[in-house]
Amino acid sequence: MKIGVPTESMEHEDRVALTPAGVEQLVAVGHQVYVQAGAGVGAAMADQEYRSVGAGVVDTADEVWAESELVVKVEAPVEGEFERMRPGQVLFCYLHLAASRRRTEALLEHGVTAIAYEEVQGWDGVRPLRVPMSEIAGRLAVQVGARHRTRPAVRVVVLGAGVVGTSAVAAAAGCGAEVALLDVDPDRLREVDRRYRGRVRTCLASGFEVARALCDADLVIGAVGVPVGPAPTIVTSEMVADMRSGAVLVDVAIDEGGCFEGSRPTTLADPTFAVHGTRFCCVPNLPSVVPRIATRALTDATLSYVDALAGKGVDRAVREDRSLALGLSTCRGRITSEPVAATHDLPFARAVAS
């Protein structure tokens, strides 16, 4: 199969979908891989490295999309990329469709079969393509948030005890901060209690407890999300108004719409904005702060799935692998993710692939 790797279009997104080592493995089993010139430069992966393992390095994104049956990206396509998509093409990347009706409609209009990294799920419930970036994002959220404080972040509140949240707890506790973790799942909280032996305060999340925890927080990490669909808003504007002046709130759930009222996407070049006396940081691609590490981790996680899609074709790959089937979001002009269809009030097609 012809596989394309375009340069990422999101501002300050330096990750690339495949490392040269990943490309080498795909070429070795007979696939043709087209990489846009400069796609890996931000991650310190030069064009010559891709050429040396058999990739075709092409000048423009138009060429990559035109040549490829399967397009592999990091971030979801944006305006300017939509017109490059064509019927029957397969797209494999982070999609976050529940947060964008426009992106959803573009995939439907162009008849693209799209599989969302974040929705691929194993039998054990683990989302293997989400975990490595979530671990990195959680740790970076603490570092980036602390950087925008004028004083040290002594009291850190983490909302959500999933992969992002527990990674943020590890980073904050490792810096010696006083850490509080809130979640609605008592089992997750008990596991954190066992791991840190009381050094991290845990609490079942409710509106009252969240508001109380935020009152004296220096740094808040919003790591709340749901398996599919927009993130719930758990920090209200009223809660923020009662916080200490100078506090920083990092919304790691911004890809799914954000879990703070008033959150809006920011960039690594201009990461924060003022809300009352605090600052919000809502960068959707935090792992791009460490693009080489993140690219390697992502390729390690996605490569077997890319090989399956390219080697078997999307229909057979989805039929034979339930985890890929769970990630299938659109198929030839139909929405095959029920939560995405419900979020945007669009028709849902249960039949996944013909």
Disulfide bonds with the S-S distance in Angstrom:
none
